[in-house]
Amino acid sequence: MADKKTGRRIHDEKRYGHFITFSCYRKARLLGHERARGIVIHYLSEQLKNQNGECMGFVVMPNHVHALVRFEETGKLSTFMSQWKRRSSMGLKKLLKEVLIEDGKHVDLESPVWQRRHYSFEVYSKAKAIEKIDYMHWNPVKAGLVDEPEEWRQSSARWFLGGKPVGVLLTKAL
């Protein structure tokens, strides 16, 4: 199926995992505040419930997001992404307006929160799913934000490595 706006091919006609990535508008560090990352996680969880989806792993970084998701029915990814980005954008703008601006930070509330597109890599095997989950979990370490993956609170690493709740119901990789 092709996206009507962009003409890009969207592979969502079979039931497999989608390793998705999307970024803040112009790579701004809009998710630098822990509460901002929590909003993204909240709406990830909510939209998974709404779309009957499953999450195998995620990480919310200061300027981008990765998640590995799948759905019971085909054709759900575009709606899921649209709603996740739309609803989290509204929540983030509210937070930015109420909290972060009070902290003296300048944020252009007229600009979008997210880049228009998201990128999806289709994951067909358990080995590839584990590779993507490891990549996500090590992302904050490679960025110099923490020393160990489980130290980054806005990631599924704490669930995988220590059984701790992370705000999203997780399922095993494929």
C-alpha positions in Angstrom: 0.0 0.0 0.0 1.3 3.5 -0.8 0.9 6.5 1.5 -1.5 8.9 -0.2 0.4 12.1 0.9 4.0 11.0 0.3 3.7 8.2 -2.3 6.1 6.1 -0.1 5.4 2.4 0.0 4.1 1.2 3.4 4.7 -2.5 4.0 1.8 -3.3 6.4 0.0 -6.1 4.6 1.4 -9.0 6.6 1.6 -9.5 10.4 5.2 -8.8 11.4 7.1 -6.4 13.6 7.7 -2.8 12.6 10.9 -1.2 13.9 9.8 2.4 13.7 11.8 5.6 14.1 10.7 9.2 14.2 12.4 12.4 15.2 11.6 15.8 16.7 11.1 18.6 14.2 14.5 19.7 12.9 16.1 17.3 15.5 15.2 19.7 18.3 15.8 18.2 21.8 12.2 18.6 22.8 12.3 15.3 24.7 15.3 16.4 26.9 13.0 16.7 29.9 12.0 13.4 31.6 8.4 14.4 31.8 8.4 15.0 28.0 9.7 11.5 27.4 7.0 10.2 29.8 4.3 11.8 27.7 5.5 9.9 24.6 5.5 6.6 26.5 2.0 7.3 27.8 0.6 7.8 24.4 2.6 4.8 23.0 0.8 2.6 25.6 -2.6 4.2 25.0 -2.4 3.8 21.2 -1.2 0.2 21.4 -4.4 -0.5 23.4 -6.5 1.4 21.0 -5.1 -0.3 17.9 -4.8 -3.8 19.5 -1.0 -3.6 19.1 1.9 -5.1 20.9 5.3 -3.6 21.8 8.4 -5.6 21.9 10.7 -2.8 22.9 11.2 1.0 22.8 13.4 3.9 23.7 12.6 7.6 23.9 15.7 9.7 23.3 16.0 13.5 23.7 15.3 14.1 20.0 13.9 10.9 18.5 12.0 7.7 19.3 12.4 4.0 18.4 9.9 1.3 19.0 9.3 -2.3 17.8 5.6 -2.9 17.4 3.2 -5.3 15.7 -0.6 -5.5 15.3 -3.2 -8.3 15.3 -4.6 -6.9 12.0 -2.7 -5.7 9.0 -3.0 -2.1 7.8 -2.8 -0.6 11.3 0.6 1.0 11.3 -0.3 4.3 9.6 -3.2 5.0 11.9 -1.2 4.0 14.9 1.7 6.3 14.0 -0.6 9.2 13.1 -2.5 9.0 16.4 0.6 8.4 18.5 2.3 11.4 17.0 -0.8 13.6 17.0 -1.8 12.9 20.6 1.8 13.0 22.0 2.3 16.3 20.2 -0.6 17.9 21.9 0.5 16.6 25.3 4.1 17.8 24.7 3.0 21.3 23.6 0.9 21.6 26.8 3.9 20.5 28.9 6.3 22.8 27.0 3.9 25.7 27.5 3.2 25.1 31.2 6.5 23.8 32.6 9.5 24.2 30.4 8.9 27.9 29.4 8.6 28.7 33.1 12.1 27.3 33.4 13.3 30.0 31.1 13.6 27.8 28.0 12.5 29.2 24.7 10.4 26.9 22.6 8.5 27.8 19.4 5.0 26.4 20.1 3.9 27.2 16.6 6.4 24.7 15.1 5.6 21.1 14.8 6.8 18.7 17.5 7.6 15.8 15.0 9.1 15.5 11.6 6.3 14.6 9.1 7.5 11.1 8.3 8.4 8.0 10.3 10.6 5.2 9.1 9.6 1.6 9.4 11.9 -1.4 9.0 9.9 -4.7 8.7 11.1 -7.3 11.1 10.5 -10.9 10.1 12.6 -13.0 12.5 13.2 -13.3 16.2 17.0 -12.8 15.6 16.3 -9.5 13.8 13.9 -8.4 16.5 16.5 -9.1 19.2 19.1 -7.1 17.2 16.7 -4.1 17.0 15.8 -4.3 20.7 19.5 -4.4 21.6 20.1 -1.4 19.3 17.4 0.5 21.1 18.6 -0.3 24.6 22.2 0.6 23.8 21.2 3.9 22.1 21.3 6.0 25.3 24.7 4.5 26.3 26.2 5.3 22.8 24.8 8.8 23.1 26.7 9.2 26.4 23.5 9.7 28.5 24.0 6.7 30.8 26.6 4.1 31.5 24.3 1.0 31.3 21.1 0.5 29.3 18.8 -0.1 32.3 19.8 3.3 33.7 17.8 5.1 31.0 14.3 5.2 32.4 12.5 5.9 29.1 13.4 2.5 27.6 12.2 -1.1 27.7 15.7 -2.1 28.9 14.7 -1.9 32.6 11.9 -4.5 31.9 14.2 -6.8 29.9 17.1 -6.7 32.3 15.4 -6.3 35.6 11.7 -7.0 35.3 10.8 -3.4 36.2 7.7 -1.7 34.9 8.3 0.8 32.0 4.9 2.3 31.4 4.1 0.0 28.4 2.9 -3.6 28.4 5.6 -5.5 26.6 5.6 -8.8 24.8 8.3 -11.2 23.8 10.1 -10.7 20.5 8.4 -12.5 17.6 
